[in-house]
Structure formats: C-alpha cells, structure tokens
Amino acid sequence: MRLPRDLSGADLVKRLGRYGYSVTRQTGSHMRLTSTIRGEHHITSLIMIR
C-alpha cells in the first residue's frame, strides 16, 4: 500500500481518528495514538513536522 506523502501531522491524526485511534499523550512534537480494535491494544507514534 502506498502512503500519501503530502499529509500534515494534524491531517493524519484526523484520518487515524476515523479508525478509532486517539491521542493519548504528547511531548513536544511527538504524539502517541492508541486504539483498541477487536480486543487488541494498538499503539503508534507520530512526529509532527509540518
């Protein structure tokens, strides 16, 4: 799957929110998003550059 390269960090957070991810913490420009899908806990990290 090809990922779009022209997304800002805020746009990516919005799009991941549609799949059940939410921001659980932010330190400076780093954000942690978590989700529970089908009983499994998922964590991903983003660096907000743009």
C-alpha positions as CSV (number, residue, x, y, z in Angstrom):
1,M,0.0,0.0,0.0
2,R,1.4,3.4,-1.0
3,L,1.1,6.1,1.7
4,P,0.5,9.7,0.7
5,R,3.5,11.9,1.4
6,D,1.6,15.3,1.4
7,L,-0.3,14.8,4.7
8,S,0.4,17.1,7.6
9,G,0.6,15.6,11.1
10,A,-2.8,17.1,12.0
11,D,-4.4,15.5,8.9
12,L,-3.0,12.1,9.7
13,V,-4.3,12.3,13.3
14,K,-7.8,13.1,11.9
15,R,-7.7,10.2,9.5
16,L,-6.4,7.8,12.1
17,G,-9.3,9.0,14.4
18,R,-11.7,7.6,11.8
19,Y,-10.2,4.2,12.6
20,G,-10.6,4.5,16.3
21,Y,-7.2,6.0,17.2
22,S,-7.0,8.8,19.8
23,V,-4.1,10.9,21.1
24,T,-3.2,9.6,24.5
25,R,-0.2,11.8,25.1
26,Q,2.0,14.5,23.5
27,T,5.5,15.6,24.4
28,G,6.8,18.4,22.3
29,S,6.3,17.4,18.7
30,H,5.9,13.7,19.4
31,M,2.4,12.2,19.8
32,R,1.3,8.8,20.9
33,L,-2.0,7.4,19.5
34,T,-3.7,4.3,20.8
35,S,-6.6,2.2,19.8
36,T,-8.3,-1.0,20.9
37,I,-9.6,-3.0,17.9
38,R,-11.2,-6.4,18.4
39,G,-9.9,-6.5,21.9
40,E,-6.2,-5.8,20.9
41,H,-4.4,-2.7,22.1
42,H,-2.5,-0.8,19.3
43,I,0.0,2.0,19.8
44,T,1.6,4.2,17.2
45,S,3.8,7.3,17.4
46,L,3.9,10.4,15.2
47,I,6.3,13.2,14.9
48,M,4.5,16.4,14.0
49,I,6.9,18.1,11.5
50,R,4.6,20.2,9.4
